[in-house]
């Protein structure tokens, strides 16, 4: 694939060795790579040559990845993956709430990062207007407010349906507790994590296999939930 037709990805990191490694692995995977080492460089590069996706380190010399994420999200729905060191839990949550789609913790496998990027791009290309969403035996009919698991009808309360709809529409993307609470219950419930946990538990009892690892809803401890996809 020529650079003229390759999918363009913005990579923002102030560690030269990481930039080099990401440039090589992404180009080998068929991507065109825009590089930046600071917030200012990242925003300038994205404005001049808008990318299809971005990979952004959380710690930068003139700001942080949250600044980059928030600025990009102001004008683009591109997938954004943040890179973080172990122990930066609060910063991960800030980045996700600013609009990041996912995060990868350093040290990370380069092939895993490419796979996550490709999955995020596929989800972005699929759009959000699917009337019926089918994922691994689950069929969610949005207009009819109906759910089937392996062909079997499953009754959900209105809140459970809204919660599942939000997760499925963002399948593969990690959604923070706060983001889910605001989307499903409203801003006044933004900090009521216990409400969310109770409804997630009820929803899992209805859609997940008994005595087996979760098939659909995955937990990221202390951060939020994602729907496998």
KAGIQUI-V968704 format. One record per residue. N is the residue number from 1. PHI is phi in radians with two decimals (NA if undefined). D_CENTER is the distance of its C-alpha to the mean C-alpha in Angstrom with 1 decimal. Layout:
n:N phi:PHI d_center:D_CENTER
n:N phi:PHI d_center:D_CENTER
This chain:
n:1 phi:NA d_center:26.5
n:2 phi:-1.31 d_center:27.9
n:3 phi:-1.11 d_center:26.1
n:4 phi:-1.17 d_center:27.1
n:5 phi:-1.92 d_center:25.0
n:6 phi:-1.21 d_center:22.2
n:7 phi:-1.22 d_center:18.6
n:8 phi:-1.57 d_center:18.4
n:9 phi:-2.19 d_center:15.9
n:10 phi:-1.53 d_center:16.4
n:11 phi:-2.05 d_center:16.5
n:12 phi:-2.12 d_center:17.4
n:13 phi:-2.81 d_center:19.2
n:14 phi:-1.65 d_center:22.7
n:15 phi:-1.70 d_center:23.7
n:16 phi:-0.97 d_center:25.6
n:17 phi:-1.16 d_center:25.4
n:18 phi:-1.23 d_center:21.6
n:19 phi:-1.03 d_center:21.7
n:20 phi:-1.09 d_center:24.4
n:21 phi:-1.09 d_center:22.6
n:22 phi:-1.18 d_center:19.4
n:23 phi:-1.05 d_center:21.7
n:24 phi:-1.15 d_center:23.7
n:25 phi:-1.19 d_center:21.0
n:26 phi:-1.27 d_center:19.0
n:27 phi:-1.14 d_center:22.4
n:28 phi:-1.10 d_center:23.5
n:29 phi:-1.50 d_center:20.5
n:30 phi:1.72 d_center:21.6
n:31 phi:-1.68 d_center:19.6
n:32 phi:-1.59 d_center:21.3
n:33 phi:-1.97 d_center:20.4
n:34 phi:-1.76 d_center:20.8
n:35 phi:-1.91 d_center:21.4
n:36 phi:-2.66 d_center:21.6
n:37 phi:-2.02 d_center:22.6
n:38 phi:-2.42 d_center:22.6
n:39 phi:-1.06 d_center:20.8
n:40 phi:-1.06 d_center:23.8
n:41 phi:-1.07 d_center:23.7
n:42 phi:-1.09 d_center:20.0
n:43 phi:-1.22 d_center:20.5
n:44 phi:-1.13 d_center:23.8
n:45 phi:-1.09 d_center:22.5
n:46 phi:-1.17 d_center:19.7
n:47 phi:-1.24 d_center:22.4
n:48 phi:-1.33 d_center:24.9
n:49 phi:-2.39 d_center:22.8
n:50 phi:-0.94 d_center:19.6
n:51 phi:-1.49 d_center:16.9
n:52 phi:-1.54 d_center:14.6
n:53 phi:-2.81 d_center:11.8
n:54 phi:-2.45 d_center:11.9
n:55 phi:-2.10 d_center:11.8
n:56 phi:-2.26 d_center:13.1
n:57 phi:-1.28 d_center:15.1
n:58 phi:-1.30 d_center:15.3
n:59 phi:-1.87 d_center:19.1
n:60 phi:-2.28 d_center:21.0
n:61 phi:-1.11 d_center:24.8
n:62 phi:-1.98 d_center:24.8
n:63 phi:2.80 d_center:21.9
n:64 phi:-2.57 d_center:18.4
n:65 phi:-1.12 d_center:14.9
n:66 phi:-1.15 d_center:14.3
n:67 phi:-1.06 d_center:17.1
n:68 phi:-1.11 d_center:15.7
n:69 phi:-1.04 d_center:12.3
n:70 phi:-1.11 d_center:14.3
n:71 phi:-1.18 d_center:16.8
n:72 phi:-1.12 d_center:14.7
n:73 phi:-1.19 d_center:12.9
n:74 phi:-1.16 d_center:16.5
n:75 phi:-2.35 d_center:17.4
n:76 phi:-2.49 d_center:14.5
n:77 phi:-1.75 d_center:11.5
n:78 phi:-0.98 d_center:10.7
n:79 phi:-1.10 d_center:7.4
n:80 phi:-2.24 d_center:7.4
n:81 phi:-1.97 d_center:7.2
n:82 phi:-1.76 d_center:9.6
n:83 phi:-1.83 d_center:12.5
n:84 phi:-2.46 d_center:14.3
n:85 phi:-1.48 d_center:17.6
n:86 phi:-1.03 d_center:18.3
n:87 phi:1.69 d_center:19.3
n:88 phi:-1.66 d_center:17.2
n:89 phi:-1.03 d_center:15.6
n:90 phi:-1.11 d_center:16.4
n:91 phi:-1.22 d_center:15.0
n:92 phi:-1.05 d_center:11.6
n:93 phi:-1.09 d_center:11.7
n:94 phi:-1.04 d_center:13.2
n:95 phi:-1.15 d_center:10.6
n:96 phi:-1.14 d_center:7.8
n:97 phi:-1.25 d_center:10.6
n:98 phi:-1.39 d_center:11.5
n:99 phi:2.16 d_center:8.5
n:100 phi:-1.13 d_center:6.2
n:101 phi:-1.57 d_center:2.5
n:102 phi:-2.85 d_center:3.7
n:103 phi:-2.44 d_center:7.4
n:104 phi:-2.23 d_center:10.5
n:105 phi:-1.58 d_center:13.8
n:106 phi:-1.33 d_center:17.0
n:107 phi:-1.27 d_center:19.0
n:108 phi:-2.24 d_center:16.7
n:109 phi:-1.43 d_center:17.7
n:110 phi:-1.10 d_center:17.6
n:111 phi:-1.15 d_center:17.4
n:112 phi:-1.10 d_center:14.4
n:113 phi:-1.09 d_center:12.6
n:114 phi:-1.08 d_center:14.0
n:115 phi:-1.10 d_center:12.9
n:116 phi:-1.15 d_center:9.2
n:117 phi:-1.11 d_center:9.8
n:118 phi:-1.10 d_center:11.9
n:119 phi:-1.14 d_center:9.7
n:120 phi:-1.12 d_center:7.1
n:121 phi:-1.17 d_center:10.5
n:122 phi:-1.10 d_center:11.9
n:123 phi:-1.11 d_center:9.6
n:124 phi:-1.12 d_center:10.2
n:125 phi:-1.28 d_center:13.8
n:126 phi:-1.28 d_center:14.2
n:127 phi:1.38 d_center:14.1
n:128 phi:-2.00 d_center:13.9
n:129 phi:-1.86 d_center:17.6
n:130 phi:-1.13 d_center:18.3
n:131 phi:-1.26 d_center:21.2
n:132 phi:-2.22 d_center:21.0
n:133 phi:-1.89 d_center:17.9
n:134 phi:-2.10 d_center:18.9
n:135 phi:-2.48 d_center:16.9
n:136 phi:0.84 d_center:19.0
n:137 phi:1.51 d_center:22.0
n:138 phi:-1.67 d_center:20.3
n:139 phi:-2.23 d_center:21.3
n:140 phi:-1.92 d_center:20.3
n:141 phi:-1.63 d_center:22.7
n:142 phi:-1.20 d_center:21.4
n:143 phi:-1.08 d_center:24.7
n:144 phi:-1.53 d_center:26.8
n:145 phi:0.97 d_center:24.6
n:146 phi:-2.19 d_center:25.3
n:147 phi:-2.22 d_center:23.6
n:148 phi:-2.28 d_center:25.0
n:149 phi:-2.06 d_center:24.2
n:150 phi:0.90 d_center:26.1
n:151 phi:1.47 d_center:28.2
n:152 phi:-1.68 d_center:29.1
n:153 phi:-1.10 d_center:28.7
n:154 phi:-2.21 d_center:26.9
n:155 phi:-1.47 d_center:27.7
n:156 phi:-2.12 d_center:25.1
n:157 phi:-1.23 d_center:26.0
n:158 phi:-0.98 d_center:24.6
n:159 phi:-1.17 d_center:22.3
n:160 phi:-1.08 d_center:21.0
n:161 phi:-1.14 d_center:20.6
n:162 phi:-1.10 d_center:18.6
n:163 phi:-1.13 d_center:16.3
n:164 phi:-1.14 d_center:15.8
n:165 phi:-1.03 d_center:15.5
n:166 phi:-1.11 d_center:12.6
n:167 phi:-1.13 d_center:10.8
n:168 phi:-1.18 d_center:11.9
n:169 phi:-1.10 d_center:11.2
n:170 phi:-1.91 d_center:7.4
n:171 phi:-0.95 d_center:8.1
n:172 phi:1.53 d_center:6.2
n:173 phi:-1.66 d_center:2.9
n:174 phi:-1.35 d_center:4.6
n:175 phi:-1.89 d_center:7.0
n:176 phi:-1.25 d_center:9.9
n:177 phi:-0.95 d_center:13.4
n:178 phi:-1.08 d_center:14.5
n:179 phi:-1.08 d_center:11.9
n:180 phi:-1.16 d_center:12.9
n:181 phi:-1.10 d_center:16.5
n:182 phi:-1.17 d_center:16.8
n:183 phi:-1.17 d_center:15.5
n:184 phi:-1.61 d_center:17.6
n:185 phi:-1.80 d_center:20.6
n:186 phi:1.98 d_center:20.8
n:187 phi:-1.00 d_center:21.0
n:188 phi:-1.18 d_center:24.0
n:189 phi:-1.81 d_center:22.0
n:190 phi:-0.97 d_center:19.3
n:191 phi:-1.90 d_center:20.6
n:192 phi:-1.58 d_center:21.9
n:193 phi:-1.11 d_center:19.7
n:194 phi:-1.11 d_center:22.5
n:195 phi:-1.01 d_center:22.5
n:196 phi:-1.10 d_center:18.9
n:197 phi:-1.09 d_center:19.8
n:198 phi:-1.10 d_center:22.9
n:199 phi:-1.25 d_center:21.3
n:200 phi:-1.10 d_center:18.6
n:201 phi:-1.09 d_center:21.7
n:202 phi:-1.12 d_center:23.6
n:203 phi:-1.12 d_center:21.0
n:204 phi:-1.09 d_center:20.7
n:205 phi:-1.06 d_center:24.5
n:206 phi:-1.52 d_center:24.6
n:207 phi:-2.02 d_center:22.0
n:208 phi:-1.63 d_center:21.7
n:209 phi:-1.16 d_center:24.6
n:210 phi:-1.29 d_center:27.1
n:211 phi:0.95 d_center:27.7
n:212 phi:-2.65 d_center:24.9
n:213 phi:-1.05 d_center:21.4
n:214 phi:-0.96 d_center:18.6
n:215 phi:-1.63 d_center:18.1
n:216 phi:-2.07 d_center:15.3
n:217 phi:-1.71 d_center:13.8
n:218 phi:-1.80 d_center:12.7
n:219 phi:-1.77 d_center:13.3
n:220 phi:-1.90 d_center:12.0
n:221 phi:-0.91 d_center:15.4
n:222 phi:1.38 d_center:15.9
n:223 phi:-2.08 d_center:12.3
n:224 phi:2.99 d_center:11.1
n:225 phi:-2.38 d_center:10.2
n:226 phi:-2.44 d_center:8.1
n:227 phi:-1.64 d_center:10.1
n:228 phi:-1.07 d_center:11.1
n:229 phi:3.06 d_center:11.0
